[in-house]
Amino acid sequence: MIADAHLDLLQDLSLRDQDPDVFARDWLPQLQAGGVAAQVCAVACEDRVNPGANLVQALRQAAAFRQACRRNSGQVLMVACRADLDTALESGRIGMVLALEGVDAVGRHLGVADALVDLGVRMVGLTWQFRNDAADGAAEPPAGGLSTFGRQLVARLLDRGVILDVAHASEGTFDDVLDLVSAHGGNVLCSHGGCRALLDEPRNLSDDQLRRLAAAGGVMGIAAVPHMLSADSRDLPVMVGHIRHAVEVMGAEHVCLGGDFFAQLLRSMPAAVAAIAATAEPGAETDVGALDGLAGPEDYGTLVSALHETGLPAAQVEDVLHGNLIRFLRRSLP
């Protein structure tokens, strides 16, 4: 069984929303083949040319998420609370959690954030790489953190019981979010990333950050993205290495999976991804390659085998594959 903290399939569903069967035809079989039991699906929009389009994109993706859950209710279930998660697991359906990757769609309006939570968003990352009204992302200079509005937004989200996600955050934003979670109470994770000790990349967390995240009760989702794992290899063992390092630093109960299969989007919507890559700003993630043997959720079986071959105790492997994220969600959801 697999629980995955990050997948960008909603971009595909919204871009092809004239075809209501995209999820059932192109994504559901992959999730089922990979044994995915819980999947966090990210609303991702970051239009720096036409910022006003961000909210429309977010709403289209949220609508696509809800439509996919509604049209495939025998196989998936939208998870808005811990009872929904338990129902999904008990019924053999895939529990689908709606997340927000970057608050560009919110602008400076707390009411918009409230509306997105009312639509079902249960996890929010403040940034996607770059600076917005709330916070600095990982591609910005390292000193920046939360803005005054960002602090107000975090407080509102924590009041609403929303999980905070520090993936793509700058070091300053990471520190500010953890400080506010500590002072206010709440739940925080890094949904998808890697270990900076193994690859010094802005998206990855240092050992000190990993320890602080663990001390806050959070989990670290290791992504299956080559450029976050190794400078020169796409072999599956590089991901296994990041998982093992995170386990050693944080403890086995704080590590999970955060697939972020961007390469799978290329297979599903090549024209759209090519356009994104052609217009991306410096620092944007445009590497659409995949790890060998782990190109999408349907390939999770290869990772399962690889982890069992590492010598990690079987119970720890199961925790990384699903147990830790399931427990985190069950504790964090309303």
MIKOL-365922 format. One line per field, with one value per atom (N, C-alpha, C): residue number from 1; atom name; x, y, z. Coordinates in steps of 0.2 Angstrom, whole numbers, always signed. Layout:
BEGIN
k (NUM ...)
a (CA ...)
c1 (X ...)
c2 (Y ...)
c3 (Z ...)
***
This chain:
BEGIN
k (1 1 1 2 2 2 3 3 3 4 4 4 5 5 5 6 6 6 7 7 7 8 8 8 9 9 9 10 10 10 11 11 11 12 12 12 13 13 13 14 14 14 15 15 15 16 16 16 17 17 17 18 18 18 19 19 19 20 20 20 21 21 21 22 22 22 23 23 23 24 24 24 25 25 25 26 26 26 27 27 27 28 28 28 29 29 29 30 30 30 31 31 31 32 32 32 33 33 33 34 34 34 35 35 35 36 36 36 37 37 37 38 38 38 39 39 39 40 40 40 41 41 41 42 42 42 43 43 43 44 44 44 45 45 45 46 46 46 47 47 47 48 48 48 49 49 49 50 50 50 51 51 51 52 52 52 53 53 53 54 54 54 55 55 55 56 56 56 57 57 57 58 58 58 59 59 59 60 60 60 61 61 61 62 62 62 63 63 63 64 64 64 65 65 65 66 66 66 67 67 67 68 68 68 69 69 69 70 70 70 71 71 71 72 72 72 73 73 73 74 74 74 75 75 75 76 76 76 77 77 77 78 78 78 79 79 79 80 80 80 81 81 81 82 82 82 83 83 83 84 84 84 85 85 85 86 86 86 87 87 87 88 88 88 89 89 89 90 90 90 91 91 91 92 92 92 93 93 93 94 94 94 95 95 95 96 96 96 97 97 97 98 98 98 99 99 99 100 100 100 101 101 101 102 102 102 103 103 103 104 104 104 105 105 105 106 106 106 107 107 107 108 108 108 109 109 109 110 110 110 111 111 111 112 112 112 113 113 113 114 114 114 115 115 115 116 116 116 117 117 117 118 118 118 119 119 119 120 120 120 121 121 121 122 122 122 123 123 123 124 124 124 125 125 125 126 126 126 127 127 127 128 128 128 129 129 129 130 130 130 131 131 131 132 132 132 133 133 133 134 134 134 135 135 135 136 136 136 137 137 137 138 138 138 139 139 139 140 140 140 141 141 141 142 142 142 143 143 143 144 144 144 145 145 145 146 146 146 147 147 147 148 148 148 149 149 149 150 150 150 151 151 151 152 152 152 153 153 153 154 154 154 155 155 155 156 156 156 157 157 157 158 158 158 159 159 159 160 160 160 161 161 161 162 162 162 163 163 163 164 164 164 165 165 165 166 166 166 167 167 167 168 168 168 169 169 169 170 170 170 171 171 171 172 172 172 173 173 173 174 174 174 175 175 175 176 176 176 177 177 177 178 178 178 179 179 179 180 180 180 181 181 181 182 182 182 183 183 183 184 184 184 185 185 185 186 186 186 187 187 187 188 188 188 189 189 189 190 190 190 191 191 191 192 192 192 193 193 193 194 194 194 195 195 195 196 196 196 197 197 197 198 198 198 199 199 199 200 200 200 201 201 201 202 202 202 203 203 203 204 204 204 205 205 205 206 206 206 207 207 207 208 208 208 209 209 209 210 210 210 211 211 211 212 212 212 213 213 213 214 214 214 215 215 215 216 216 216 217 217 217 218 218 218 219 219 219 220 220 220 221 221 221 222 222 222 223 223 223 224 224 224 225 225 225 226 226 226 227 227 227 228 228 228 229 229 229 230 230 230 231 231 231 232 232 232 233 233 233 234 234 234 235 235 235 236 236 236 237 237 237 238 238 238 239 239 239 240 240 240 241 241 241 242 242 242 243 243 243 244 244 244 245 245 245 246 246 246 247 247 247 248 248 248 249 249 249 250 250 250 251 251 251 252 252 252 253 253 253 254 254 254 255 255 255 256 256 256 257 257 257 258 258 258 259 259 259 260 260 260 261 261 261 262 262 262 263 263 263 264 264 264 265 265 265 266 266 266 267 267 267 268 268 268 269 269 269 270 270 270 271 271 271 272 272 272 273 273 273 274 274 274 275 275 275 276 276 276 277 277 277 278 278 278 279 279 279 280 280 280 281 281 281 282 282 282 283 283 283 284 284 284 285 285 285 286 286 286 287 287 287 288 288 288 289 289 289 290 290 290 291 291 291 292 292 292 293 293 293 294 294 294 295 295 295 296 296 296 297 297 297 298 298 298 299 299 299 300 300 300 301 301 301 302 302 302 303 303 303 304 304 304 305 305 305 306 306 306 307 307 307 308 308 308 309 309 309 310 310 310 311 311 311 312 312 312 313 313 313 314 314 314 315 315 315 316 316 316 317 317 317 318 318 318 319 319 319 320 320 320 321 321 321 322 322 322 323 323 323 324 324 324 325 325 325 326 326 326 327 327 327 328 328 328 329 329 329 330 330 330 331 331 331 332 332 332 333 333 333 334 334 334)
a (N CA C N CA C N CA C N CA C N CA C N CA C N CA C N CA C N CA C N CA C N CA C N CA C N CA C N CA C N CA C N CA C N CA C N CA C N CA C N CA C N CA C N CA C N CA C N CA C N CA C N CA C N CA C N CA C N CA C N CA C N CA C N CA C N CA C N CA C N CA C N CA C N CA C N CA C N CA C N CA C N CA C N CA C N CA C N CA C N CA C N CA C N CA C N CA C N CA C N CA C N CA C N CA C N CA C N CA C N CA C N CA C N CA C N CA C N CA C N CA C N CA C N CA C N CA C N CA C N CA C N CA C N CA C N CA C N CA C N CA C N CA C N CA C N CA C N CA C N CA C N CA C N CA C N CA C N CA C N CA C N CA C N CA C N CA C N CA C N CA C N CA C N CA C N CA C N CA C N CA C N CA C N CA C N CA C N CA C N CA C N CA C N CA C N CA C N CA C N CA C N CA C N CA C N CA C N CA C N CA C N CA C N CA C N CA C N CA C N CA C N CA C N CA C N CA C N CA C N CA C N CA C N CA C N CA C N CA C N CA C N CA C N CA C N CA C N CA C N CA C N CA C N CA C N CA C N CA C N CA C N CA C N CA C N CA C N CA C N CA C N CA C N CA C N CA C N CA C N CA C N CA C N CA C N CA C N CA C N CA C N CA C N CA C N CA C N CA C N CA C N CA C N CA C N CA C N CA C N CA C N CA C N CA C N CA C N CA C N CA C N CA C N CA C N CA C N CA C N CA C N CA C N CA C N CA C N CA C N CA C N CA C N CA C N CA C N CA C N CA C N CA C N CA C N CA C N CA C N CA C N CA C N CA C N CA C N CA C N CA C N CA C N CA C N CA C N CA C N CA C N CA C N CA C N CA C N CA C N CA C N CA C N CA C N CA C N CA C N CA C N CA C N CA C N CA C N CA C N CA C N CA C N CA C N CA C N CA C N CA C N CA C N CA C N CA C N CA C N CA C N CA C N CA C N CA C N CA C N CA C N CA C N CA C N CA C N CA C N CA C N CA C N CA C N CA C N CA C N CA C N CA C N CA C N CA C N CA C N CA C N CA C N CA C N CA C N CA C N CA C N CA C N CA C N CA C N CA C N CA C N CA C N CA C N CA C N CA C N CA C N CA C N CA C N CA C N CA C N CA C N CA C N CA C N CA C N CA C N CA C N CA C N CA C N CA C N CA C N CA C N CA C N CA C N CA C N CA C N CA C N CA C N CA C N CA C N CA C N CA C N CA C N CA C N CA C N CA C N CA C N CA C N CA C N CA C N CA C N CA C N CA C N CA C N CA C N CA C N CA C N CA C N CA C N CA C N CA C N CA C N CA C N CA C N CA C N CA C N CA C N CA C N CA C N CA C N CA C N CA C N CA C N CA C N CA C N CA C N CA C N CA C N CA C N CA C N CA C N CA C N CA C N CA C N CA C N CA C N CA C N CA C N CA C N CA C N CA C N CA C N CA C N CA C N CA C N CA C N CA C N CA C N CA C N CA C N CA C)
c1 (+4 +0 +4 +2 +6 +2 +5 +2 +7 +5 +9 +7 +12 +10 +10 +11 +11 +11 +6 +5 +1 +4 +1 -4 -7 -12 -18 -19 -24 -23 -17 -15 -17 -16 -18 -26 -29 -37 -40 -37 -40 -39 -33 -31 -35 -37 -41 -48 -51 -57 -63 -62 -67 -69 -64 -65 -65 -71 -72 -70 -67 -65 -57 -54 -46 -44 -47 -44 -46 -52 -53 -49 -47 -44 -36 -34 -26 -23 -27 -23 -26 -32 -34 -31 -30 -27 -19 -16 -9 -9 -14 -14 -16 -20 -22 -16 -13 -7 -2 -1 +5 +3 -4 -6 -7 -8 -9 -16 -16 -22 -24 -19 -20 -16 -19 -15 -17 -12 -13 -12 -17 -17 -16 -11 -10 -13 -16 -18 -12 -9 -3 -4 -3 -4 +1 +5 +10 +11 +6 +6 +9 +15 +18 +17 +15 +13 +6 +2 -5 -7 -5 -7 -14 -18 -26 -28 -25 -27 -26 -22 -20 -27 -31 -37 -42 -42 -46 -43 -36 -33 -34 -34 -35 -42 -47 -54 -55 -52 -53 -50 -44 -41 -45 -47 -52 -58 -61 -67 -65 -60 -58 -57 -54 -53 -60 -64 -71 -75 -74 -77 -74 -68 -65 -67 -68 -70 -77 -81 -88 -90 -86 -88 -85 -80 -77 -78 -83 -85 -84 -84 -83 -76 -72 -64 -61 -63 -59 -64 -62 -66 -62 -65 -63 -62 -56 -55 -55 -60 -60 -59 -60 -59 -56 -54 -51 -56 -62 -67 -68 -67 -67 -61 -55 -49 -50 -53 -54 -59 -64 -69 -66 -62 -58 -54 -50 -46 -50 -55 -59 -63 -65 -68 -64 -58 -53 -53 -56 -55 -49 -47 -41 -44 -41 -42 -39 -42 -39 -40 -34 -34 -32 -36 -34 -30 -24 -19 -18 -15 -13 -6 -3 +5 +6 +7 +8 +2 +2 -4 -5 -2 -3 -10 -14 -21 -25 -22 -25 -24 -19 -17 -16 -19 -19 -26 -29 -36 -37 -38 -39 -46 -51 -57 -57 -52 -51 -48 -43 -41 -46 -51 -56 -61 -62 -66 -63 -56 -53 -53 -53 -53 -60 -65 -72 -73 -69 -70 -66 -63 -60 -52 -49 -42 -40 -36 -34 -26 -22 -15 -13 -9 -7 +1 +4 +11 +11 +15 +14 +17 +22 +26 +27 +28 +31 +37 +43 +49 +50 +45 +47 +43 +45 +41 +34 +30 +23 +21 +15 +12 +13 +14 +14 +21 +25 +32 +37 +43 +48 +49 +50 +51 +58 +60 +67 +71 +68 +72 +74 +72 +73 +80 +83 +88 +86 +91 +89 +87 +87 +86 +78 +74 +67 +63 +58 +53 +46 +42 +35 +34 +30 +28 +23 +21 +16 +9 +7 +1 +2 +8 +10 +8 +10 +9 +2 -2 -9 -12 -10 -13 -11 -5 -3 -8 -9 -13 -20 -23 -30 -30 -25 -25 -25 -20 -20 -26 -30 -36 -41 -41 -45 -43 -38 -36 -32 -29 -26 -19 -17 -10 -5 +0 +5 +11 +13 +18 +24 +30 +35 +40 +37 +40 +40 +46 +47 +48 +48 +49 +57 +58 +65 +67 +73 +75 +71 +71 +67 +60 +57 +50 +49 +53 +53 +54 +58 +59 +53 +51 +45 +39 +37 +32 +32 +38 +39 +38 +41 +40 +32 +29 +22 +18 +20 +16 +18 +24 +26 +22 +21 +18 +10 +8 +0 -3 +1 -1 -4 -3 -5 +0 -1 +3 +6 +12 +17 +20 +21 +25 +29 +34 +37 +34 +30 +26 +31 +36 +40 +47 +52 +59 +64 +70 +76 +80 +86 +90 +96 +97 +103 +110 +110 +117 +119 +114 +116 +116 +112 +113 +111 +116 +115 +111 +104 +100 +95 +93 +88 +82 +79 +73 +74 +80 +81 +82 +80 +81 +88 +90 +97 +95 +100 +99 +96 +98 +95 +87 +86 +78 +75 +78 +74 +73 +78 +77 +72 +72 +66 +59 +59 +52 +50 +55 +53 +51 +54 +53 +46 +43 +37 +31 +33 +29 +27 +31 +30 +33 +32 +35 +38 +43 +46 +45 +42 +40 +46 +49 +55 +52 +54 +51 +55 +52 +55 +57 +61 +63 +70 +73 +80 +84 +82 +87 +87 +82 +82 +86 +88 +91 +99 +101 +107 +109 +116 +118 +119 +120 +122 +119 +114 +111 +104 +100 +93 +91 +96 +95 +91 +87 +82 +86 +92 +95 +96 +96 +98 +92 +86 +80 +80 +82 +83 +88 +93 +98 +95 +91 +88 +83 +79 +75 +79 +84 +88 +91 +94 +97 +91 +86 +80 +78 +78 +77 +82 +88 +94 +93 +92 +92 +86 +80 +73 +70 +72 +69 +64 +63 +59 +52 +49 +42 +41 +46 +45 +46 +47 +48 +43 +41 +36 +37 +33 +34 +30 +34 +31 +32 +29 +31 +33 +28 +30 +32 +28 +30 +28 +33 +32 +33 +37 +38 +32 +27 +21 +17 +17 +13 +15 +22 +24 +21 +20 +17 +10 +7 -1 -2 +2 +0 +7 +10 +17 +17 +12 +12 +11 +7 +7 +13 +17 +23 +28 +28 +34 +33 +27 +25 +28 +26 +29 +36 +40 +47 +50 +46 +49 +48 +44 +42 +45 +48 +49 +55 +55 +60 +66 +71 +77 +75 +77 +76 +70 +66 +60 +62 +58 +59 +56 +61 +58 +61 +65 +68 +62 +60 +54 +56 +62 +65 +62 +63 +61 +66 +66 +70 +69 +74 +74 +70 +64 +60 +55 +55 +50 +47 +44 +41 +35 +31 +24 +22 +16 +13 +12 +11 +11 +17 +23 +29 +31 +27 +29 +31 +29 +31 +39 +42 +49 +53 +50 +52 +51 +46 +44 +50 +51 +56 +63 +65 +71 +72 +67 +67 +68 +65 +65 +72 +75 +82 +88 +86 +91 +93 +89 +91 +87 +83 +79 +74 +72 +67 +60 +57 +51 +46 +45 +40 +42 +49 +50 +49 +50 +48 +41 +37 +29 +27 +31 +29 +31 +37 +39 +34 +32 +27 +20 +18 +11 +10 +12 +10 +11 +17 +18 +14 +13 +8 +1 -1 -8 -9 -4 -5 -5 +0 +0 -7 -9 -16 -21 -21 -27 -26 -20 -20 -21 -20 -20 -27 -30 -37 -42 -47 -52 -56)
c2 (-6 +0 +6 +11 +17 +23 +28 +35 +40 +44 +49 +56 +60 +67 +72 +70 +76 +73 +75 +73 +79 +81 +87 +85 +80 +78 +83 +87 +92 +97 +98 +103 +99 +93 +89 +89 +87 +87 +94 +99 +106 +108 +106 +108 +104 +98 +94 +93 +98 +97 +97 +97 +96 +88 +84 +77 +75 +73 +72 +65 +61 +54 +54 +60 +59 +56 +57 +54 +47 +45 +37 +34 +37 +33 +34 +39 +40 +40 +42 +42 +37 +35 +30 +23 +21 +15 +15 +20 +21 +20 +24 +24 +17 +14 +7 +2 +3 -2 -1 +5 +6 +5 +3 +1 +8 +13 +20 +19 +20 +20 +27 +32 +39 +43 +49 +53 +60 +64 +71 +74 +78 +81 +89 +91 +99 +103 +108 +114 +118 +119 +122 +128 +134 +139 +145 +147 +152 +156 +160 +164 +171 +172 +179 +184 +181 +186 +189 +185 +187 +185 +188 +186 +185 +189 +188 +181 +178 +171 +166 +167 +162 +159 +164 +161 +157 +159 +155 +148 +148 +141 +137 +140 +136 +134 +138 +135 +130 +130 +125 +119 +119 +113 +110 +114 +112 +109 +112 +109 +102 +102 +95 +90 +92 +87 +84 +89 +87 +83 +84 +81 +74 +73 +66 +62 +65 +61 +59 +64 +62 +57 +57 +53 +46 +45 +39 +37 +38 +38 +30 +26 +19 +17 +21 +19 +25 +31 +36 +39 +43 +47 +53 +59 +65 +65 +67 +67 +74 +75 +82 +82 +76 +75 +68 +67 +60 +54 +56 +50 +48 +53 +52 +47 +49 +45 +38 +37 +30 +26 +30 +27 +24 +29 +27 +20 +20 +15 +8 +9 +3 +0 +5 +3 +1 +1 +0 +5 +11 +16 +21 +25 +29 +35 +37 +43 +49 +54 +60 +66 +69 +75 +81 +86 +92 +97 +99 +103 +110 +115 +121 +122 +122 +123 +130 +134 +141 +145 +151 +155 +160 +160 +165 +167 +162 +163 +167 +167 +170 +178 +180 +187 +189 +194 +197 +197 +192 +191 +185 +186 +181 +177 +181 +178 +173 +174 +169 +163 +163 +157 +154 +157 +154 +150 +153 +150 +144 +144 +138 +132 +134 +129 +126 +131 +128 +124 +124 +120 +113 +113 +106 +106 +112 +112 +110 +106 +104 +104 +106 +107 +113 +117 +123 +124 +124 +127 +134 +138 +146 +148 +144 +146 +141 +143 +138 +142 +141 +143 +151 +155 +162 +166 +173 +177 +178 +178 +181 +185 +187 +192 +189 +182 +179 +178 +176 +173 +172 +171 +169 +162 +160 +153 +151 +145 +142 +146 +148 +152 +159 +161 +168 +169 +175 +175 +172 +169 +165 +169 +176 +179 +180 +180 +182 +176 +178 +174 +176 +175 +177 +185 +188 +195 +196 +202 +203 +200 +200 +197 +189 +187 +179 +177 +181 +179 +179 +184 +184 +178 +176 +170 +164 +163 +157 +156 +162 +161 +159 +162 +160 +153 +150 +143 +139 +141 +136 +136 +142 +143 +138 +137 +133 +126 +124 +117 +115 +119 +117 +115 +110 +108 +112 +115 +119 +114 +116 +113 +117 +115 +120 +117 +113 +112 +118 +119 +125 +132 +131 +137 +139 +146 +148 +146 +147 +145 +149 +156 +161 +159 +157 +155 +149 +144 +138 +139 +144 +145 +149 +154 +157 +153 +148 +144 +139 +137 +132 +136 +142 +146 +147 +149 +150 +144 +138 +132 +130 +132 +130 +135 +141 +146 +145 +143 +143 +137 +131 +125 +123 +117 +115 +110 +108 +103 +105 +103 +105 +99 +99 +94 +97 +93 +95 +89 +91 +86 +83 +86 +83 +87 +83 +86 +81 +83 +79 +81 +78 +80 +83 +89 +94 +91 +87 +83 +79 +76 +72 +76 +81 +86 +93 +97 +104 +108 +107 +110 +114 +120 +125 +121 +117 +113 +108 +106 +101 +104 +100 +102 +100 +104 +103 +98 +95 +91 +94 +101 +104 +105 +107 +108 +101 +96 +89 +88 +89 +88 +93 +99 +103 +101 +99 +97 +91 +86 +80 +82 +87 +89 +92 +95 +98 +93 +86 +81 +80 +83 +83 +77 +77 +71 +74 +71 +73 +68 +71 +67 +67 +61 +61 +60 +65 +66 +61 +59 +55 +59 +64 +69 +69 +67 +66 +72 +78 +84 +86 +84 +85 +79 +74 +68 +68 +69 +68 +73 +75 +79 +75 +68 +65 +58 +56 +49 +50 +45 +44 +37 +34 +27 +27 +23 +22 +22 +19 +20 +27 +32 +39 +41 +39 +40 +36 +30 +26 +29 +32 +35 +41 +45 +50 +48 +43 +40 +38 +34 +31 +37 +42 +48 +51 +52 +56 +51 +45 +40 +41 +41 +42 +48 +54 +60 +62 +60 +62 +56 +50 +44 +42 +35 +32 +34 +36 +38 +45 +48 +55 +55 +50 +50 +46 +49 +47 +48 +47 +48 +54 +57 +63 +63 +59 +57 +63 +68 +73 +71 +67 +64 +69 +74 +79 +76 +71 +67 +64 +62 +59 +64 +70 +75 +76 +75 +76 +70 +64 +59 +60 +64 +65 +71 +76 +83 +86 +83 +85 +92 +94 +101 +106 +105 +110 +110 +105 +105 +108 +107 +110 +117 +120 +127 +130 +126 +128 +129 +124 +124 +130 +131 +136 +143 +144 +151 +152 +147 +147 +152 +155 +159 +155 +159 +156 +153 +147 +144 +139 +140 +136 +128 +124 +117 +114 +113 +111 +105 +101 +95 +90 +87 +83 +75 +74 +67 +63 +57 +53 +48 +45 +40 +34 +30 +24 +19 +17 +12 +15 +22 +25 +32 +31 +36 +39 +35 +37 +33 +34 +30 +23 +21 +14 +10 +13 +10 +9 +11 +11 +4 -1 -8 -9 -5 -6 -2 +3 +6 +2 -1 -6 -11 -14 -19 -17 -11 -8 -6 -4 -2 -9 -14 -20 -23 -21 -24 -20 -15 -10 -13 -17 -19 -15 -11 -7 -12 -12 -17 -16 -22 -22 -17 -16 -11 -4 -3 +4 +5 +0 +1 +3 -1 +0 +7 +9 +16 +21 +20 +25 +25 +19 +18 +21 +20 +22 +24 +21 +22 +28 +32 +38 +44 +44 +49 +48 +41 +40 +42 +41 +43 +51 +54 +61 +64 +62 +64 +63 +57 +56 +60 +62 +66 +74 +76 +83 +85 +80 +82 +84 +88 +89 +83)
c3 (+0 +0 +0 -4 -5 -3 +1 +2 +0 -5 -8 -7 -5 -2 -8 -14 -19 -26 -30 -37 -40 -46 -50 -55 -55 -60 -61 -57 -58 -63 -64 -70 -77 -77 -83 -84 -78 -78 -80 -78 -79 -86 -89 -96 -101 -99 -103 -100 -97 -94 -99 -105 -110 -111 -108 -108 -101 -98 -91 -89 -94 -92 -92 -92 -92 -86 -80 -74 -74 -76 -76 -81 -87 -92 -91 -89 -89 -82 -77 -70 -66 -65 -60 -61 -68 -68 -66 -66 -64 -56 -53 -46 -43 -46 -44 -45 -51 -52 -47 -45 -40 -33 -32 -25 -21 -24 -20 -17 -10 -6 -4 -3 -2 -6 -9 -14 -12 -11 -11 -18 -20 -26 -26 -29 -28 -34 -31 -36 -37 -43 -44 -49 -48 -53 -51 -56 -54 -61 -63 -69 -67 -69 -67 -73 -79 -84 -83 -81 -80 -73 -68 -61 -60 -63 -62 -64 -68 -70 -65 -60 -55 -52 -50 -46 -51 -57 -62 -63 -63 -64 -58 -52 -45 -45 -47 -47 -52 -58 -63 -60 -57 -54 -49 -44 -39 -41 -47 -50 -53 -56 -59 -54 -49 -43 -41 -39 -37 -42 -48 -54 -54 -54 -54 -48 -42 -36 -37 -40 -41 -46 -52 -57 -56 -51 -50 -42 -40 -33 -30 -35 -33 -32 -34 -34 -30 -29 -25 -21 -16 -11 -9 -10 -8 +0 +2 +9 +12 +16 +19 +27 +29 +37 +38 +44 +46 +45 +46 +45 +37 +33 +26 +24 +27 +26 +28 +34 +37 +32 +30 +26 +19 +16 +10 +11 +16 +18 +19 +23 +24 +18 +14 +8 +2 +3 -3 -8 -7 -12 -11 -15 -15 -11 -6 -2 -6 -8 -12 -8 -6 -2 -7 -6 -11 -7 -11 -8 -12 -10 -14 -13 -19 -20 -22 -17 -18 -18 -15 -13 -18 -24 -29 -31 -30 -32 -26 -20 -15 -15 -18 -18 -11 -9 -2 +1 +0 +2 +6 +13 +17 +15 +13 +11 +6 +1 -5 -2 +3 +6 +10 +13 +16 +11 +6 +0 -2 -3 -6 +0 +6 +11 +11 +10 +10 +4 -2 -7 -6 -1 +1 +2 +1 +2 +9 +10 +17 +18 +13 +14 +10 +13 +9 +9 +4 +3 +1 +4 +3 -4 -6 -12 -17 -23 -28 -31 -28 -30 -29 -31 -31 -26 -25 -20 -23 -18 -19 -13 -13 -7 +0 +0 +7 +9 +5 +7 +1 +3 -2 -3 -10 -12 -12 -14 -13 -19 -24 -29 -28 -22 -20 -16 -15 -10 -3 +0 +6 +12 +12 +19 +20 +14 +14 +18 +21 +24 +23 +28 +27 +27 +23 +24 +30 +31 +36 +34 +28 +25 +26 +25 +25 +32 +37 +44 +46 +43 +44 +41 +35 +31 +35 +37 +41 +47 +51 +57 +55 +49 +47 +45 +41 +39 +45 +50 +56 +60 +60 +64 +60 +54 +50 +50 +53 +54 +48 +43 +37 +39 +35 +36 +32 +35 +31 +28 +22 +18 +17 +18 +17 +11 +7 +1 -3 -7 -11 -7 +0 +4 +4 +5 +6 +13 +15 +22 +27 +25 +29 +30 +25 +25 +29 +28 +32 +40 +42 +49 +52 +48 +50 +51 +46 +47 +53 +54 +60 +66 +66 +72 +74 +69 +70 +71 +68 +70 +78 +80 +87 +91 +90 +94 +94 +88 +87 +88 +87 +86 +79 +77 +70 +68 +61 +58 +52 +51 +45 +43 +36 +33 +27 +24 +18 +13 +8 +4 -1 -3 -8 -9 -8 -8 -7 -6 -5 +1 +2 +7 +5 +8 +5 +7 +12 +13 +7 +4 -2 -9 -9 -15 -13 -14 -12 -17 -16 -21 -17 -19 -15 -12 -16 -15 -9 -8 -3 +4 +9 +16 +19 +23 +27 +33 +36 +41 +47 +48 +54 +52 +46 +44 +45 +43 +44 +51 +56 +63 +66 +63 +66 +64 +58 +55 +59 +61 +65 +72 +75 +81 +82 +76 +76 +74 +74 +72 +65 +60 +53 +50 +43 +39 +33 +30 +25 +19 +13 +8 +3 +1 -3 -10 -15 -22 -26 -31 -37 -43 -41 -46 -47 -52 -53 -51 -53 -52 -44 -40 -33 -29 -33 -29 -31 -37 -39 -45 -45 -51 -57 -57 -63 -63 -60 -60 -60 -64 -63 -61 -58 -55 -49 -48 -42 -36 -35 -29 -26 -30 -27 -23 -25 -21 -15 -15 -9 -4 -7 -3 +1 -2 +1 +7 +5 +10 +16 +15 +21 +25 +21 +25 +29 +26 +30 +36 +35 +41 +46 +44 +49 +53 +50 +53 +57 +54 +57 +62 +60 +63 +58 +58 +53 +53 +58 +59 +55 +53 +50 +42 +39 +32 +28 +22 +18 +11 +6 -1 -4 -8 -11 -19 -22 -29 -34 -34 -39 -46 -49 -55 -61 -61 -67 -73 -74 -80 -83 -78 -80 -84 -81 -85 -92 -93 -100 -105 -102 -106 -107 -102 -103 -107 -106 -110 -112 -117 -119 -122 -125 -128 -123 -117 -112 -108 -107 -103 -107 -113 -118 -118 -117 -117 -110 -105 -98 -98 -101 -101 -105 -111 -115 -112 -108 -105 -98 -95 -88 -87 -81 -78 -75 -75 -72 -65 -63 -57 -57 -62 -63 -64 -62 -62 -69 -74 -81 -83 -78 -80 -79 -85 -85 -86 -84 -84 -78 -78 -73 -71 -64 -62 -66 -67 -71 -67 -70 -67 -62 -62 -57 -61 -66 -70 -68 -65 -63 -57 -54 -49 -50 -56 -58 -57 -56 -55 -48 -43 -36 -34 -37 -35 -35 -40 -41 -35 -32 -26 -20 -20 -14 -14 -19 -20 -18 -20 -19 -11 -8 -1 +3 +1 +5 +4 -1 -2 +1 +5 +8 +15 +18 +24 +30 +28 +32 +35 +42 +44 +40 +40 +36 +38 +45 +48 +46 +46 +44 +36 +32 +25 +24 +28 +27 +30 +35 +37 +32 +29 +24 +18 +16 +10 +11 +17 +19 +26 +31 +38 +40 +39 +42 +39 +33 +30 +32 +32 +34 +42 +46 +53 +53 +50 +50 +47 +42 +40 +45 +47 +52 +58 +60 +66 +64 +58 +56 +53 +50 +47 +52 +51 +56 +57)
***
